[in-house]
């Protein structure tokens, strides 16, 4: 594979670098914190700022889409060729809360450039990674002499990602015709490191639930009744303990149904990454690695499903002792899912398993919150290969592959639009997402610009007439 960059692309980026960073800094000054009601007007202002800037970039269609919560931004720039592939770029313009007293060295909403680093809330997550698409498409046009992108280019930038995207799926379903695409590019992710650039191929899904246990109608004396009536706290503890077998596999019958196994090639690629488990443990603030037998740490967090106890409680919590059998207890559980698992199936498996485990005399109720499906793009998918080639030219080296252990709204786009999801991000772990002194490395930010300048032409030249399925098992409802 050739990793030869285009001198015309790089010259255009360098010529417009200062203006690009000035515009980004202006956007970063808007405190678009979706989780805080007092910033609702700022989130709205952020959306309108972006819509205006995309119009200035050249997008003939820019719209602010209202939701039941914060607004999203939509933009569209058709290619001159009617049969060109359609690509939808996803990102978000809202940011995490931030205040100087949280440990910031400077005002989090007053961008500061320190050498090669731009510090500000949203610099990496996600305004910087959204904004590199504006200079990237202009560099693409300048270097190719085109007046329109080589693909039908669409952007959907939501305003509630940092609040859990509560209205995102409804928005995508409502606007599915306008959002229709052959591929989705998600620019809300990162790379392994600055020296090991990578492309993410998938994210895990998520199912969350709370189980409440009730026994006596009130707290009762453990001396008078202990050992003779069922205890809700004991039932909760036993259920939590029964989640896994002795090999750290999830012990819920049917939980692993349909899983797409890791291929030998994927395991080889994961093993090639410069992973230092001791350093990873220091980052995790943990003293030991643990997990399902037969899998490496990276395989466990990227490609295997999990069941975790996120919280549990019940009974007396104060100082000293109180000899009671409590009337109630609870468990909070979460399940990370991988390709092939469907939330509706996992939810039913959890319900059936819990019902069999809980003893007579204990009543229980399971409440599930919103679920997210996993998404995975096979290594040989043509769109993924285009992203890899474009990044390879920008970084002038081989691009490796990772997955994400977390979950996000990308699966909603895959589900509703039946399109493959690709991840294009340039952030590195030290950027400090959600933390004080968040930053982005400027040279990597410009590599993101350069990657998108190459990507649209590569996709247009190599996109198949009939692309394959979006995941190994094909799109399906939750």
N, C-alpha and C positions, 0 to 999 in steps of 0.2 A: 504494500500500500504506500502511495506517495504522500508525504507530509509537507508538500511545497506550499508555502503561503503566497498570497497575491499581493504584490507590491502596491498596486493601485488601491486595494482595500486598506492596507496599512497606512498609506499616505493620507487617504481621506479621513481615517479615524484620528490620526495625529493632528491634522489640520483643524478638526472640529472638537478635539478633546476638551479644551478649556470651556467652550460654550456648553458642551454636554454636562460637564461637572457643575457649572454654574446653575444650569436648569435643575439638575438633580438636587442640589443643595436647597434651591427654592422650594422644591416639593417636600424635602425632608423637614423643613421648618414648620410644616403643617402638622400639628399633633393629632393625627387621625387614629385615636385610641378607641376602637369600637366597643371595648368592654366597659367604658366609663361614660354614663349618660351625659355628663357635662361636656363631653367632646363630640356629641352627635353633630353639631354644626361644623366642627372641624373635619369630621369624616365626609360630610357632604361637600365641604369646600375642596377636600382632596380629590373627590371624584370629578368635580367640575374642572379643577385644575388639570387633571390628567386628560380629560376629554378635549379640552382646548389645546393642550400640547400635542396630542395625537393628530388633531386637525391641522395644526401648524406643521407637523412632520410630513403630512401629505395624505393621510387617510381621508378619503372623500366622505365616509360615513363615520360619525362619532356620536354616540348617544349615552346618556346617563339613564340606567334602568333602575326604577324604583322596586323595592321589595318591602316586605312587612317590617324589615329592619333598616339596615344601612344600604345605600345605593351601590350598584355595580356599574362598571363602564364597559361599553361594547364599542368596538371599532371594526371597520371592514375596508379592505383595499383589494378589489378584484384584479386578477391578472388579465392581460390582454387576450390570452388564449383561453377560449371557453372550456377546453378539456384539461386545463391545468388542475393539479390536485388542490384540495382545499385543506388548509392547516389552521387550527384554532390554538392560540397561545393563551394559557391560563396563568394567572398570578393574583395577588391581592394587594390593595392599597392601604388597608388598615394595619395598625402596628400594636405592639404590646404596650402596656402602661410603662412609664418611665419618669423618674424624678431625680433631681440632683442628690437628694438625701439617701437614695438607694445605693449609693456608692459610685456614682458617675464622677469622673474627673472634670467634666465640663457640662454645660447645659445639654441634655440629651436631644433637644430640638433646635440646637444651634450647631450645624455641622462644622467640624474642625478637620482640616487635612494636616496630618502629621507624617511627613515623608511620603511613604507609599500607602498610607492608611487614611481612610475617611471614616471618622467616628460620628455616629448619630443613630438615634433609634430609627430602624427601618433601612439602614444603609445596606444591609445584606438581606434582611427578612422584612419586606420583600421588595421594597421600592427600587433599590439598586438593580435587582435582577429583573424586574419588570422593565425598568427604564432603558436597559441596554438594548432592548429591541428597537427603540426609536432610532438610535444612531446606526444600529446594525442594518435596518432596512434601507436607510439612506446610503450607506456605504455599498450595499448590494446594488442599488440603482446606479450609483456613480461609477462603479467599477465595470458594470456590464453595459452601460449606456441605455438601459431600459427606462421607460417612463412609468411602468407598473412592476410590482414584484413578479417573480417567476411562478409563484403560487397564488391562489386566492387566499389572502391573508386576513384572518380574523383574530381579534383579541377579546377576551372576557376577563376583566380584572374585578374581583369581588371585594366587598367592603366589610365582611364579617368573618374572615377566616380565623382571626385571632380570638373570636368569640364562639368558635365551634361550627361556623357555617350553618346556622339554624335554618336559613331560608334559601340555601344555595340549590338544593336538589329541586325544590319547587320552581325556582327561577329557571333552571335548565330544562325542566319538563315543559314549562309554559312557553319557553322561547326555543324549543328544540329545532324548529324549522330554520330559524335564523342562525342557529349555532351549528347546523349540520356540517360535518367535516370528515375528511378521510383520515386525519391523524390529529392528535392533541399533543401539544408541547407544553409541559408543566415547568415553569421557571420559578420554582419555590423549593429548591433542594440544593444539595452541595456536592462536593467532590471529596475524595479520600484525603488529598493534601495538595499543596501547591506544586509539588514535584511529581505527584502521581495523580494526574487528572483522570477522572472516571465518569462514566455515565451510569446512572441508576436505571435498573430495568423493571423495578416493581416495588410496591408497598404492601404491607400487610393490612388486612381488614381488622375490624374491631366490633366486638359485641360486649356490652356492659349490662350488669344487672345488680339489683339489691334483693336479698332474701331476708324477710323478717320472720322471726320465730316467736310464737306466743304459747305460753303454757298455763300456769295459774292465772286467775283473774286479777291477782295483785301479788306483790312480793310477799313471800311467806317464810316462816321460821324454819331454818334448816335443821334444827334439833328436833322439832315436832314432826316435820314432814320429809326431811332429807332421806334419800334412799328408798322412798316409797312412792314418789311422784316424779314424772319426767322433768328435767331441767332444760329450759330453752338455751341457756348459754352452753351447756354441755353438748346439746344437739348441734349448735352452730360450730363448735370446735371440732366435733367429729366429722361434720360435713366438710369443713375446710381441710382436715387431715386426709380425707378420702379423695381429694382432687387428683392426686398423683399416685402412681405405683412406685415400687422400689427402684425402678429405672428412670424416674422423673418423667415418665410419660403420663399424659393426661388420661385418667382412668374412667372417663365418661364414655359409655358404650356409644359407638357411632360418631364420636367426635372427629376421627380421622377419615371419615368416609369421603372419597372423591379427591383426596389431596393429589396434586401434581408433584411427583417426586423430583428432587434435585437430580439433574443429569450429571454424569461423570465430568463433562466439560465444565459445567458450572462450578463443581467442587474444585476442579483444578484451578479455575480462574480465581476463586476466592482464596485458595491457598497461595497463589502467587503474590497477593497483596502484602506489603510490608507491615504485618500486624504484630505488635508487641503486646502480649497479653498482660504483662505486669503493668505497663503504662496504661493500658485500657482499664485495669482494675483500679489504678489510682484515680482515673477520671470518673469511674463508677462509684468511688468512695466505698469500695467493697474490699474484703480481705480474702475472698476466694471466688473462683469461677464455679458455676453449678448449672446443671441442666440435663436435658435428655441424653441418655447414653448413645454413643455412636456418632455424635455430631460435634463439630468444632464450635468454638464460641461464635464465630461469624455466621456459621450455618444456623445456629440456634436463634440468633437475633434477626436474621434476614429471611430465612426460608423455612422455619419450623413454627408451628402454632404453639400458643402458650395458654395457660390458665393461671391467673394470679389472684391472690387475696389482696385487695387494695385497702381494706379496712374491716374491722370487726369490733363488736362491742355488746354490752349488755350487763345488767346488774350494777352493783355498787362500784363507784369510781372514786370515792373520796378518800381522805386520809384514814389510816387505821383499818380495822376490820368491821364487817357487818354481816352477820351470819344469816344469810337469806338464800332462798331459791328465787331468782328474779322472775318477774312475770314475762319478760321479753328479751330478745337478743337479735342481732342482725349481722349479716355478711355483705360486703361489697366485693363483687368479682368482676374481672375483665378477662376477655379471651381475644388474643391476637390470632388472626386467621391468615392462611396462605392460599395460593391459587388452588382452585378446586373446591374449597369450602364455601358454603353459602350460609349467611347469617340465619335465615329462617330454619334451616336444618339444625344448626348448632343450638339455637334457642330451644327448639323442641327437645333435643337430646338432653340439654341441661334440665329442663322441666321434668322429664321422665326420670332422669337419674336422681334428682333431689327428692322426688316423691317416694322413690324406693328406699332412700337412705334415712328419712326422717321417722323417728319412732312414733308409735301410737300415743296420743295424748298431747302431741305438739302440733299446733296448727302453723302453716307457713303460707307466705305469699311471695311470689317472684315478680318483680317489676323490671322490665327491660327498657333501656333507653335507646335512642336512635342507633342503628347499626351501619357499618361501612363495609362494603365488600372489598376483598383484596384485588389488586390489579397486577398483572405481569405481562410483559412483552417478551416473546421468545427471542433468543440471541440472534437468530437468523432472519428476523423480520426486516424487510427492506427499509422501513422508516428508521428503525434503530441503527441500521448500518449507515444511513445518511447522517444521523446525528454524530455517530462515531467518526466518520470521515471528516465532517466539518470541524469537529473539535480537534482532530488530529492535525489538520492543516493549521489551525490557530495556535496550538501548543507545540507543533512540530515534533510530535512523538506519538507512540502508540497509546491509545486510550483503553483503559481497562474497565471492567464492569463491576457494579455493586448492586445491592438492593437496600431498601430502607426498612428498618425495623418498626417504624411508626406507621401511622395511618393518616389519611387526609381525604379531601373531597375529590381527588382525581378519579376515584372509582365511580363517583356519580356521573362524571362526564363519560366514562367508558360505558357504564350501564345504559344511560339514556341515549347517547349518540351512537353507540355500537362502533366506536372508533378506538384504535390502539392508542395508548397513552405512553408518551416518551418524556423523559426527564432531562432537562437541560439547565444545569445550575453550575455556578463557579464559586460558590461560597466554600470556605474551609472551616474545620471544627473550631479553630481559634477565633472565629468571627463573633462568637458570643451571642447567638440568637437568644432573645428574651432576657439577657443578662445586662448588667451595667457595662457601659463603654463598648457597646456593640460597634463593630466596624466592618469595612470591606476593604480588601486589598485592591488598590487601583489597577495594578497591572493585570490582575485576574478579571476585574470588571471589564477591562478593555478586551481581554480574551473572549469574554462572553459576547461583546459587540462583534468581534471578528468572526466568531463561530456562526452567529446568525447571518452575517453577510455572506458566508459560504453556503449555509444550510438550504436556503430557498432554491437556489439554482440546482443543488445536488438532488433535492427531493423532486423537483420538476423533471430532471433528466432521467431519474431511475425509478420513479413510482410505477408500480405495475398497473396494468389495466384493471385487474380484479384483485385487490389486496386480500390477504388471508384473514383468518379470524383474529379477533382482538386479543384473545387469551387462548391458552391451550384447550379450554373447554367451551369457548365461545361465550358471547354475552348472554346474560340471563338475569331475570329479576331477582331482588333480594329474597 
